[in-house]
Amino acid sequence: MNFVKKSLKYPQVTLSILALTFLVGVYSLMAMPRREDAKIQIRVGQVIALYPGANALQVEEQVTRKLEQHLFQYAEVRKEKTTSVTSDGMAVITVWLNNDVKNFDTFWSKLNHQLNVLKALSLPQGVYGPIVNSEFGDTEALMIAI
């Protein structure tokens, strides 16, 4: 089937498709959000706790396990992707959120508050933090640099 011959034979259909395409394009242009940089939200954050003077085993038993148990109580936390790294005097837990979480800032704020309560109740004296780091700077600049 030759599209050129059909379009010349039926110019009404060709003009209708062209007009419809033009109108959809104008509508898309008017409805498109206008930002210089795209708004990209990252579903990952870090919980960092420092325990100066403790070896990795002490940090693991006294800090990391308690933090992980507390984190895994939240339905928003994606347990299979969340990882932790424990070294001498420091624990870093990378927390991934589920895809159904819409308001990241509210969750990170709630988590930060609850971790402060956990520190007061069950973490050993001398632990600095835990600090919730969910701000990874300008993602757009990072993407351009890569």
Z-matrix of the N, CA and C atoms (Angstrom, degrees):
N
C 1 1.450
C 2 1.527 1 107.75
N 3 1.304 2 116.47 1 128.51
C 4 1.451 3 123.36 2 -177.40
C 5 1.533 4 108.87 3 -96.38
N 6 1.338 5 115.79 4 112.07
C 7 1.464 6 120.33 5 -176.24
C 8 1.523 7 112.12 6 -68.56
N 9 1.316 8 118.34 7 -30.84
C 10 1.468 9 121.11 8 -179.10
C 11 1.524 10 109.63 9 -66.74
N 12 1.310 11 117.37 10 -45.18
C 13 1.467 12 120.38 11 179.78
C 14 1.528 13 111.00 12 -64.86
N 15 1.347 14 116.54 13 -41.97
C 16 1.474 15 119.95 14 179.51
C 17 1.529 16 111.01 15 -64.96
N 18 1.349 17 116.89 16 -39.30
C 19 1.465 18 118.71 17 -179.83
C 20 1.516 19 111.76 18 -69.33
N 21 1.324 20 117.97 19 -31.13
C 22 1.461 21 120.14 20 176.17
C 23 1.530 22 111.36 21 -76.15
N 24 1.310 23 116.07 22 -31.83
C 25 1.465 24 120.23 23 -179.82
C 26 1.527 25 111.36 24 -73.57
N 27 1.358 26 117.07 25 -35.90
C 28 1.472 27 122.21 26 -179.27
C 29 1.539 28 109.98 27 -120.57
N 30 1.324 29 118.27 28 76.33
C 31 1.472 30 120.02 29 -176.25
C 32 1.533 31 112.65 30 -67.95
N 33 1.334 32 119.40 31 -23.31
C 34 1.464 33 120.73 32 179.56
C 35 1.530 34 110.67 33 -64.66
N 36 1.331 35 116.60 34 -42.29
C 37 1.463 36 120.88 35 179.89
C 38 1.528 37 109.66 36 -66.47
N 39 1.322 38 117.00 37 -43.32
C 40 1.458 39 121.10 38 -179.84
C 41 1.525 40 110.93 39 -61.66
N 42 1.336 41 116.78 40 -46.25
C 43 1.466 42 120.16 41 179.66
C 44 1.529 43 111.42 42 -67.58
N 45 1.315 44 117.73 43 -35.42
C 46 1.466 45 120.44 44 178.24
C 47 1.526 46 110.94 45 -65.18
N 48 1.326 47 117.58 46 -43.86
C 49 1.461 48 121.53 47 178.38
C 50 1.526 49 110.23 48 -64.80
N 51 1.328 50 116.97 49 -41.28
C 52 1.455 51 121.22 50 178.00
C 53 1.531 52 111.04 51 -62.85
N 54 1.339 53 117.61 52 -44.97
C 55 1.471 54 121.39 53 179.69
C 56 1.533 55 110.64 54 -65.45
N 57 1.319 56 116.99 55 -41.40
C 58 1.458 57 120.51 56 178.76
C 59 1.528 58 110.95 57 -63.16
N 60 1.320 59 117.15 58 -42.92
C 61 1.463 60 121.33 59 177.74
C 62 1.528 61 110.75 60 -62.62
N 63 1.319 62 116.89 61 -41.87
C 64 1.457 63 121.44 62 178.23
C 65 1.529 64 110.89 63 -62.99
N 66 1.332 65 118.10 64 -44.45
C 67 1.461 66 121.58 65 -179.64
C 68 1.537 67 111.81 66 -65.71
N 69 1.307 68 116.97 67 -40.76
C 70 1.466 69 120.00 68 177.02
C 71 1.529 70 109.93 69 -63.86
N 72 1.304 71 118.44 70 -38.82
C 73 1.458 72 122.18 71 177.64
C 74 1.520 73 112.27 72 -64.40
N 75 1.341 74 116.84 73 -43.41
C 76 1.465 75 120.71 74 178.23
C 77 1.522 76 110.30 75 -64.99
N 78 1.328 77 117.67 76 -42.70
C 79 1.467 78 120.92 77 178.04
C 80 1.527 79 110.80 78 -62.08
N 81 1.330 80 116.92 79 -43.29
C 82 1.467 81 120.54 80 -180.00
C 83 1.524 82 110.67 81 -63.60
N 84 1.317 83 117.13 82 -39.38
C 85 1.455 84 121.05 83 178.70
C 86 1.520 85 111.57 84 -64.83
N 87 1.321 86 117.34 85 -38.71
C 88 1.457 87 120.93 86 -179.73
C 89 1.536 88 111.55 87 -74.53
N 90 1.318 89 118.51 88 -33.63
C 91 1.463 90 122.11 89 -176.60
C 92 1.530 91 112.87 90 -87.36
N 93 1.328 92 118.04 91 -11.31
C 94 1.458 93 121.67 92 -176.11
C 95 1.535 94 110.64 93 -69.14
N 96 1.341 95 117.93 94 132.57
C 97 1.464 96 119.15 95 176.76
C 98 1.525 97 110.27 96 -65.94
N 99 1.329 98 114.96 97 142.42
C 100 1.461 99 119.42 98 -176.14
C 101 1.521 100 109.71 99 -110.34
N 102 1.321 101 114.85 100 107.94
C 103 1.466 102 121.98 101 175.36
C 104 1.507 103 107.44 102 -140.80
N 105 1.306 104 114.58 103 146.48
C 106 1.455 105 117.62 104 176.46
C 107 1.529 106 110.32 105 -68.76
N 108 1.330 107 115.51 106 -41.84
C 109 1.456 108 121.20 107 178.80
C 110 1.519 109 108.92 108 -119.00
N 111 1.292 110 116.32 109 141.35
C 112 1.457 111 120.59 110 -179.80
C 113 1.523 112 110.19 111 -67.01
N 114 1.320 113 116.23 112 144.43
C 115 1.463 114 121.59 113 176.63
C 116 1.523 115 107.67 114 -87.48
N 117 1.315 116 115.76 115 111.08
C 118 1.456 117 121.19 116 -178.40
C 119 1.518 118 107.59 117 -117.80
N 120 1.307 119 116.38 118 125.58
C 121 1.451 120 120.59 119 178.23
C 122 1.521 121 108.97 120 -107.69
N 123 1.311 122 114.47 121 133.16
C 124 1.452 123 120.49 122 -178.41
C 125 1.520 124 108.71 123 -101.02
N 126 1.302 125 116.69 124 134.27
C 127 1.463 126 122.41 125 -176.39
C 128 1.522 127 112.44 126 -92.14
N 129 1.292 128 117.13 127 32.15
C 130 1.457 129 119.97 128 -177.61
C 131 1.525 130 109.49 129 -135.58
N 132 1.313 131 115.32 130 147.48
C 133 1.455 132 121.94 131 176.44
C 134 1.517 133 108.73 132 -148.03
N 135 1.315 134 116.20 133 171.18
C 136 1.451 135 120.65 134 179.57
C 137 1.516 136 109.88 135 -124.85
N 138 1.308 137 115.36 136 142.69
C 139 1.456 138 122.44 137 171.31
C 140 1.522 139 105.53 138 -112.78
N 141 1.323 140 115.42 139 119.77
C 142 1.460 141 121.49 140 -174.44
C 143 1.525 142 108.54 141 -119.29
N 144 1.328 143 115.90 142 130.10
C 145 1.467 144 121.55 143 176.80
C 146 1.521 145 108.56 144 -132.25
N 147 1.316 146 115.88 145 135.33
C 148 1.457 147 121.76 146 178.45
C 149 1.519 148 109.21 147 -110.36
N 150 1.324 149 115.55 148 136.66
C 151 1.457 150 121.64 149 178.46
C 152 1.530 151 107.05 150 -135.52
N 153 1.330 152 117.11 151 81.91
C 154 1.465 153 120.77 152 -174.43
C 155 1.526 154 111.75 153 -61.46
N 156 1.317 155 115.10 154 139.27
C 157 1.457 156 121.23 155 177.24
C 158 1.516 157 114.87 156 87.75
N 159 1.323 158 117.70 157 -9.09
C 160 1.472 159 120.49 158 -179.28
C 161 1.520 160 109.73 159 -95.46
N 162 1.326 161 115.92 160 145.08
C 163 1.463 162 118.66 161 175.75
C 164 1.528 163 109.45 162 -82.44
N 165 1.312 164 116.52 163 175.71
C 166 1.465 165 120.92 164 -174.37
C 167 1.528 166 112.12 165 -62.55
N 168 1.317 167 117.57 166 -37.12
C 169 1.465 168 120.69 167 -179.77
C 170 1.530 169 111.17 168 -66.34
N 171 1.321 170 117.12 169 -42.42
C 172 1.461 171 120.45 170 177.78
C 173 1.530 172 111.35 171 -64.36
N 174 1.324 173 116.26 172 -42.09
C 175 1.464 174 120.18 173 178.87
C 176 1.521 175 110.07 174 -63.45
N 177 1.327 176 116.21 175 -41.33
C 178 1.469 177 120.49 176 179.83
C 179 1.525 178 111.05 177 -61.63
N 180 1.304 179 116.88 178 -48.82
C 181 1.462 180 120.65 179 -175.15
C 182 1.527 181 113.15 180 -73.62
N 183 1.330 182 117.08 181 -40.87
C 184 1.454 183 120.36 182 -171.56
C 185 1.526 184 114.19 183 -92.79
N 186 1.322 185 117.52 184 -22.52
C 187 1.466 186 119.54 185 -175.14
C 188 1.530 187 111.94 186 -120.53
N 189 1.332 188 116.81 187 -57.88
C 190 1.465 189 120.60 188 -171.77
C 191 1.524 190 112.19 189 -61.61
N 192 1.308 191 117.68 190 -46.41
C 193 1.471 192 119.76 191 -178.92
C 194 1.522 193 112.05 192 -62.57
N 195 1.327 194 116.68 193 -40.95
C 196 1.472 195 119.46 194 178.83
C 197 1.520 196 111.14 195 -65.73
N 198 1.331 197 116.57 196 -40.40
C 199 1.466 198 119.51 197 178.16
C 200 1.529 199 110.98 198 -65.09
N 201 1.325 200 116.92 199 -43.69
C 202 1.466 201 120.15 200 179.47
C 203 1.526 202 111.28 201 -62.84
N 204 1.337 203 117.43 202 -44.09
C 205 1.463 204 119.66 203 178.49
C 206 1.526 205 110.61 204 -60.03
N 207 1.305 206 116.70 205 -40.19
C 208 1.458 207 120.18 206 179.45
C 209 1.533 208 110.84 207 -67.78
N 210 1.324 209 117.14 208 -42.45
C 211 1.464 210 120.80 209 -179.07
C 212 1.526 211 111.94 210 -64.67
N 213 1.325 212 116.78 211 -38.51
C 214 1.453 213 120.19 212 -175.81
C 215 1.520 214 113.10 213 -74.76
N 216 1.320 215 117.94 214 -2.69
C 217 1.465 216 120.61 215 173.66
C 218 1.520 217 111.58 216 -77.40
N 219 1.315 218 118.21 217 -18.72
C 220 1.458 219 121.94 218 -177.88
C 221 1.523 220 110.07 219 -84.78
N 222 1.319 221 115.55 220 134.92
C 223 1.468 222 120.38 221 178.27
C 224 1.522 223 111.34 222 -71.67
N 225 1.323 224 117.47 223 -22.47
C 226 1.463 225 121.60 224 -178.06
C 227 1.526 226 112.82 225 -73.71
N 228 1.326 227 117.73 226 -20.79
C 229 1.469 228 122.20 227 -175.13
C 230 1.524 229 109.57 228 -81.37
N 231 1.302 230 115.10 229 130.64
C 232 1.462 231 122.13 230 177.57
C 233 1.528 232 108.32 231 -87.11
N 234 1.298 233 115.77 232 99.58
C 235 1.466 234 122.07 233 -169.11
C 236 1.526 235 113.35 234 -66.07
N 237 1.319 236 117.57 235 -36.23
C 238 1.460 237 119.40 236 -175.49
C 239 1.529 238 112.87 237 -72.60
N 240 1.332 239 118.54 238 -20.08
C 241 1.470 240 120.45 239 179.35
C 242 1.523 241 112.98 240 -102.55
N 243 1.314 242 117.48 241 -15.26
C 244 1.461 243 120.94 242 -178.91
C 245 1.524 244 109.60 243 -70.62
N 246 1.332 245 116.04 244 129.38
C 247 1.459 246 121.32 245 -177.53
C 248 1.529 247 109.92 246 -128.29
N 249 1.321 248 115.22 247 159.55
C 250 1.466 249 119.56 248 177.16
C 251 1.519 250 109.33 249 -135.28
N 252 1.323 251 113.75 250 147.88
C 253 1.458 252 121.60 251 176.70
C 254 1.525 253 106.69 252 -128.13
N 255 1.314 254 115.60 253 123.54
C 256 1.460 255 121.10 254 -179.34
C 257 1.515 256 109.13 255 -116.72
N 258 1.316 257 115.75 256 131.49
C 259 1.462 258 120.89 257 175.64
C 260 1.519 259 108.05 258 -135.49
N 261 1.308 260 116.64 259 -177.81
C 262 1.467 261 120.03 260 -179.69
C 263 1.523 262 109.69 261 -60.99
N 264 1.319 263 116.61 262 115.62
C 265 1.450 264 122.14 263 175.26
C 266 1.509 265 116.52 264 79.11
N 267 1.340 266 118.43 265 6.22
C 268 1.458 267 118.57 266 -176.56
C 269 1.527 268 111.47 267 -152.50
N 270 1.333 269 114.68 268 142.94
C 271 1.467 270 121.54 269 173.85
C 272 1.526 271 107.73 270 -129.72
N 273 1.321 272 116.32 271 130.24
C 274 1.463 273 122.14 272 177.74
C 275 1.528 274 107.20 273 -125.48
N 276 1.327 275 115.04 274 119.57
C 277 1.461 276 120.73 275 178.99
C 278 1.520 277 107.66 276 -113.50
N 279 1.325 278 116.61 277 122.24
C 280 1.453 279 122.17 278 177.15
C 281 1.516 280 107.68 279 -92.21
N 282 1.323 281 116.25 280 115.83
C 283 1.462 282 122.48 281 -173.71
C 284 1.525 283 108.80 282 -105.01
N 285 1.325 284 115.85 283 123.06
C 286 1.464 285 122.47 284 175.53
C 287 1.519 286 108.35 285 -102.96
N 288 1.325 287 116.42 286 140.87
C 289 1.459 288 121.56 287 178.82
C 290 1.519 289 110.37 288 -100.21
N 291 1.328 290 115.84 289 152.81
C 292 1.464 291 121.32 290 176.40
C 293 1.524 292 110.51 291 -66.28
N 294 1.314 293 115.39 292 161.25
C 295 1.461 294 120.63 293 -178.07
C 296 1.525 295 113.20 294 -70.79
N 297 1.332 296 117.78 295 -19.82
C 298 1.467 297 119.81 296 -177.29
C 299 1.528 298 113.27 297 -85.37
N 300 1.331 299 118.34 298 -2.08
C 301 1.469 300 121.31 299 178.97
C 302 1.530 301 108.11 300 -76.11
N 303 1.326 302 116.31 301 124.81
C 304 1.464 303 120.88 302 -177.33
C 305 1.523 304 112.48 303 -101.74
N 306 1.321 305 117.59 304 -41.09
C 307 1.451 306 121.07 305 -175.46
C 308 1.533 307 109.26 306 -107.23
N 309 1.344 308 115.46 307 94.04
C 310 1.456 309 121.02 308 -175.89
C 311 1.520 310 111.95 309 -68.26
N 312 1.333 311 116.71 310 -42.13
C 313 1.462 312 120.08 311 -175.33
C 314 1.522 313 112.13 312 -60.54
N 315 1.322 314 116.82 313 -39.80
C 316 1.463 315 120.17 314 178.58
C 317 1.522 316 110.83 315 -63.50
N 318 1.318 317 116.66 316 -43.63
C 319 1.467 318 119.62 317 -179.94
C 320 1.520 319 111.18 318 -64.48
N 321 1.331 320 118.32 319 -46.31
C 322 1.464 321 120.66 320 -177.85
C 323 1.530 322 110.38 321 -64.09
N 324 1.322 323 117.01 322 -36.69
C 325 1.464 324 120.11 323 177.80
C 326 1.531 325 111.08 324 -66.20
N 327 1.339 326 116.14 325 -44.84
C 328 1.465 327 120.81 326 177.78
C 329 1.530 328 110.51 327 -61.75
N 330 1.317 329 117.01 328 -42.72
C 331 1.460 330 121.02 329 179.71
C 332 1.528 331 110.91 330 -64.10
N 333 1.315 332 117.47 331 -42.60
C 334 1.457 333 121.16 332 179.31
C 335 1.528 334 110.97 333 -60.47
N 336 1.318 335 116.00 334 -43.69
C 337 1.466 336 120.01 335 179.04
C 338 1.534 337 110.84 336 -63.95
N 339 1.312 338 117.30 337 -45.92
C 340 1.465 339 120.52 338 -178.38
C 341 1.537 340 112.25 339 -66.79
N 342 1.335 341 117.01 340 -32.30
C 343 1.463 342 119.38 341 176.92
C 344 1.525 343 111.17 342 -70.33
N 345 1.325 344 117.51 343 -32.25
C 346 1.467 345 119.84 344 174.17
C 347 1.525 346 111.09 345 -65.39
N 348 1.332 347 116.28 346 -37.93
C 349 1.468 348 120.19 347 175.84
C 350 1.524 349 109.89 348 -65.81
N 351 1.332 350 116.94 349 -42.84
C 352 1.467 351 121.22 350 178.54
C 353 1.527 352 111.16 351 -60.69
N 354 1.328 353 116.89 352 -40.72
C 355 1.453 354 120.27 353 179.24
C 356 1.528 355 110.45 354 -60.99
N 357 1.315 356 116.47 355 -43.93
C 358 1.464 357 120.26 356 -178.20
C 359 1.521 358 111.76 357 -66.86
N 360 1.324 359 117.46 358 -31.51
C 361 1.463 360 120.13 359 -174.05
C 362 1.524 361 114.50 360 -92.71
N 363 1.341 362 117.98 361 -41.13
C 364 1.464 363 116.03 362 -168.81
C 365 1.525 364 116.19 363 -134.20
N 366 1.305 365 119.77 364 -4.13
C 367 1.463 366 118.62 365 176.98
C 368 1.526 367 109.43 366 -87.61
N 369 1.336 368 117.88 367 149.32
C 370 1.467 369 120.29 368 -177.69
C 371 1.535 370 112.01 369 -66.85
N 372 1.319 371 115.00 370 158.34
C 373 1.465 372 120.25 371 175.96
C 374 1.526 373 108.78 372 -63.71
N 375 1.300 374 116.60 373 145.10
C 376 1.457 375 121.14 374 178.90
C 377 1.511 376 114.21 375 96.03
N 378 1.317 377 117.96 376 -2.94
C 379 1.464 378 120.76 377 178.14
C 380 1.524 379 108.47 378 -83.62
N 381 1.335 380 116.20 379 126.35
C 382 1.460 381 121.41 380 174.66
C 383 1.520 382 107.93 381 -95.69
N 384 1.307 383 115.32 382 129.63
C 385 1.452 384 119.62 383 -176.19
C 386 1.501 385 108.82 384 99.76
N 387 1.253 386 121.04 385 -155.63
C 388 1.462 387 128.20 386 1.26
C 389 1.533 388 111.84 387 -72.13
N 390 1.305 389 114.26 388 143.10
C 391 1.454 390 122.66 389 -178.92
C 392 1.521 391 107.84 390 -108.73
N 393 1.322 392 116.39 391 133.36
C 394 1.461 393 121.25 392 176.64
C 395 1.524 394 107.81 393 -97.75
N 396 1.323 395 116.57 394 119.32
C 397 1.460 396 122.18 395 178.38
C 398 1.518 397 108.44 396 -110.71
N 399 1.324 398 116.26 397 102.00
C 400 1.462 399 120.05 398 178.26
C 401 1.516 400 111.47 399 -114.83
N 402 1.318 401 117.32 400 -0.57
C 403 1.462 402 122.03 401 179.82
C 404 1.522 403 108.24 402 -101.25
N 405 1.285 404 116.05 403 108.97
C 406 1.459 405 119.86 404 179.95
C 407 1.516 406 112.03 405 -104.84
N 408 1.329 407 116.65 406 26.56
C 409 1.455 408 120.18 407 175.77
C 410 1.502 409 112.87 408 75.54
N 411 1.308 410 115.12 409 -161.20
C 412 1.458 411 120.78 410 -177.84
C 413 1.516 412 109.60 411 -78.58
N 414 1.306 413 115.12 412 108.59
C 415 1.458 414 119.94 413 178.92
C 416 1.514 415 110.78 414 -65.80
N 417 1.328 416 116.39 415 -34.39
C 418 1.469 417 120.03 416 -179.81
C 419 1.514 418 110.60 417 -61.91
N 420 1.340 419 116.72 418 -44.00
C 421 1.462 420 119.50 419 179.63
C 422 1.513 421 110.53 420 -66.22
N 423 1.311 422 117.01 421 -37.25
C 424 1.457 423 121.10 422 177.72
C 425 1.521 424 110.45 423 -64.30
N 426 1.312 425 116.96 424 -41.11
C 427 1.465 426 120.56 425 -179.63
C 428 1.517 427 110.41 426 -67.14
N 429 1.322 428 118.11 427 -36.49
C 430 1.457 429 120.72 428 179.48
C 431 1.526 430 109.76 429 -69.37
N 432 1.329 431 117.10 430 -36.72
C 433 1.457 432 120.40 431 -178.61
C 434 1.523 433 111.99 432 -67.92
N 435 1.330 434 116.23 433 -31.39
C 436 1.467 435 119.12 434 -179.80
C 437 1.501 436 108.94 435 -76.09
